[in-house]
């Protein structure tokens, strides 16, 4: 095939397609039909020129023309920034609102477990002494607990706690695939650990210091972890009791929503990490530290129960818009 003769024979069609693409916002019905027809025809031309391998420059020109025509025919995709905004204003809060009773119940249960652990340690000297020697406990209570928040640079410390908490939250959610049993273990082990520290500090008369340092970041941080636990338990219960859906379909729908929670909690835990790294150990006024944490917690809850409730009532479930087709079931 003579590529020059081929290009000369179809040059008018290529130029016409180029003009239609450039003026696509002002096209009338017949011109739109012509655009679609020329797009299909020039796509064939591109295939012919590419298979000949004689003119790379012409291949590049036609490839760009066909790509622009395809965009004009199929329509532009939603911008990435609009997708991100839609995720954080609709998808993420809607999933949290839909699963609110799961993570609210999880929060109550884990706080009860942590409180019971702390009360057991404070009320039973034998349990207290089993935690360590008097010297090691005194070292922890008087120095190590407070120094933990200032012994490393703020930025690196914030990044460290962020990744650690994100890992815990991810484990809590993924553990739901194991009927929620692993999720329960992750939650319980962390609640008991918090209760042990609280009991140790309170038993040595350092309760105000404990709450003054744990609450600023802990309000938002623990809420995020308990949210992850609630979502994981919901995922596990979906496998046990899928309702009128098949187990595979139910797991797919809830699993895709759980992934949305994972992504959203990464940001929430990043904010709590910033508070822990830059506020907890460096703002020396106790009421101000706790106030910052309380404001962050209040904003998060307002976010869920305003934007989330609105999006949920409008039908947002957190599932993918273009989710795989499911076979109807009775």
Secondary structure, DSSP 8 states (H G I E B T S, - for coil): --HHHHHHHHHHHHHHHHHHHHTGGG--HHHHHHHHHHHHHHHHHHHHHHHHTS-HHHHHHHHHHHHHHHHHHH-----HHHHHHHIIIIIHHHHHHHTHHHHHHHHHHHHHHHHHHHHHHHH-HHHHHTT--HHHHHHIIIIIHHHTTTSS-HHHHHHHHHHHHHHHHHHHHHGGGGTTHHHHHHHHHHHHHHHHHHHHHHHTT-HHHHHHHHHHHHHHHHHHHHHHHHHHHHHHHHHH--TTS-HHHHHHHHHHHHHHHHHHHHHHHHHHHHHIIIIITT---HHHHHHHHHHHHHHHHHHIIIIIHHHHHTT--SS-TT--------
